[in-house]
Structures are given as structure tokens and as C-alpha cells.
């Protein structure tokens, strides 16, 4: 597994002065649970980055079973994303494990995606793409809507 390092200098400083960082080595949930008794025994925190390490594909949901297997030294689980959909907060709370996220990290990408989806529907991009892939580009595609001058209300 590889580590996504967006702040390499800061990460190096953290490793030198304050923490020992252990990259995810497990390749599936059963292996991860087993490694919690070995390679990861004594850890105080878990940082999950869904895309960078693919950790969600390895561990799955942090549910009651997985939380019960976590070392007693664990104090926090943080995820680089909005929401808590991959971590059951109740079993963590029962074990005094703090759970946090970064809610604002997805604000701009979500707005970008919403804008793209609105424009794609107005301009009929899905239909045009489907027609192009079928080799019939522009054959039956009606004129699309022009968003120029229109007003969008966001509630």
C-alpha cells in the first residue's frame, strides 16, 4: 500500500518530533484485525484517507466488531472527509475513542460536481456521450438548453 503525502515536509517533521507513523500494511479486514494485536498494537490514533490508502477497501466499516478489536491504547479515529458514514460512533464513544472528520474538505468538490451535473443536464451531455459512443453523434440529439442569462436559486 502507498501513502498519499500532501504535506511531505510537515509529515517528516511530525515523524521526527512527535509521532511514529505506521502505514497500513494489511490487505483485508481479517488481516487488519489480526494486525491490531501485532503491528498496530499500542497505537493511539488512526487517520483514514479513503482515496490515498484505500483503507476503506481493507478495513470496511468501523463497526462494533472492528471497534471491539481496536487496541485499548487507541484514543482517536479521524477521517479525511465529511460525515461519519464509515465509522460507527456509538461503539467508539463507549470505548472513549474520539471520532472526528474534516467536514469542509468536500465543500468545493461537491459544489463543482453539482455545477457540472446541472450543466450536463442542460446541455444534454449524457445523451451526447451515449450517442457518440454508439457511433451516432448528433443524429437524434435535439437542441439543448442554454443556461446563459438564466437564474439559479439555491435553497
N, C-alpha and C positions, 0 to 999 in steps of 0.2 A: 504494500500500500504506500502511496505517496502522501506527502503533507503539502497542503496549499499554504504558502507563506506570502501573505500580502505585505507584511511588515517585517522583513527579514532582519533588519538591524535591531528593531525593538525586541524581536523574538530572541536573538542572540544575547542581548543584554539581560533579558529576563532569565534565560538559562544560566548565564554566568553568575548572577547575583541572587536570584530569588527562588528558582524552581528547577526541578528536573522534569523535563518534558518527555513523555513516553509516547511515541507514535503508535497508532493502532496496528497491531500485527495479526490479530485474529481474522479469520476469513469467513466465519459464520457464527451464528448465535451460540451454539453449543460450545464452540472453541472459546468464544469470548467469556462465557460463564465459567468455563474451566480456568481461563487465564486470570479471572478475578481472584482466584485462590493462589496464583503464582506470580506471573509477570506484573500484574496490576494490583497485587495485594499491597496495602499501605497507602494507596493514592488518596489525595484529599479533594481532588476535583476532576471533573470530566467536562471537556469542551467539545461540543458536537458541531461540525460544519458539514452539512448534508452533501454538498457537491464536492468539496475538496477531498474528503477521505472516503466518501461513500459509506460512512459509518452506519447510516440508517439501513443500508442493504446488508450489513453484517449483523448488527445487534437486533434490528427490528425495534418495535415499540418498547420503550422503557415502562413495562407493565409491572404488575405485582410480582411475578416470577423473577424478572430481571432485577428489580429493586431489592428483593429479598436476598439476592446473591451478591449484591454490592458489598465491598469491604466496610467494616464498621468505622474506618477512618475517613470515609467519604463525607464531605461537608457540602459540596455544591455540584450541580449539573447546570451548565449553561449551553444554550444553543444559539447559533448564529442565524437567526430567523425570527419571524413573528409567530406568535402563538405557542401553544403547548400541546399540539396535536400528536407529537411523538413521545411525550412523557406524561405518565400518569402522576399527577401532582400529589394526590392523596397518600399513596404508599410512601412517597418521598417525605412528605410532611410528617408522617407517623415515625419516620426514622431520623427526623431532624436534618434532612438533606434539603438545602435551599435549591430552588429551581428558578432560573432566570432565562430571559431571552433578549433579543435586540429588536424591539417592535418596529423601529423606524427604518431598519435596514431594507425593508421591502417596499417602502412608500413610493419612491421614484420608479422602480421597475414595474410596480403594479399600475401606476398612472400611465407609464409608457405602453404597457400591454393593453390597457383599456382604450387608449387613444388609437393604437394600431387596430384593435378589433372594431372600433367604431368606423374608422376609415375603410377597413377592408370590407365591411358590410355595405357601406355607402357606394364604394367603387366596385363592388362585386368581385373582389379578389379571389374568394374561394371558387366561384363558378369559373372565372377566367383560368385559374390554375388547373382545375379539373379538366376543362376543355383543352387546354394546352397539352396536358399530359396524355389526353386521348387523341391528340393529333388533329383536333378540330378547333383551333384557336380562332375566336371571333365569329364562328359560323352562326351560332344562335344566341349570342350574347346581346341583350338589349342595352340601350344606353344606360349608363349608371347615373346615380345622383351626384350632384356637385355640392360639396359642403361649403363652398365659398359664399360668404355672406350670411350663412345660417347661424343661429344662436343655439348653443348647447346649455341646457340647465342641469346642474348637478345638485341633487338633493342629499 
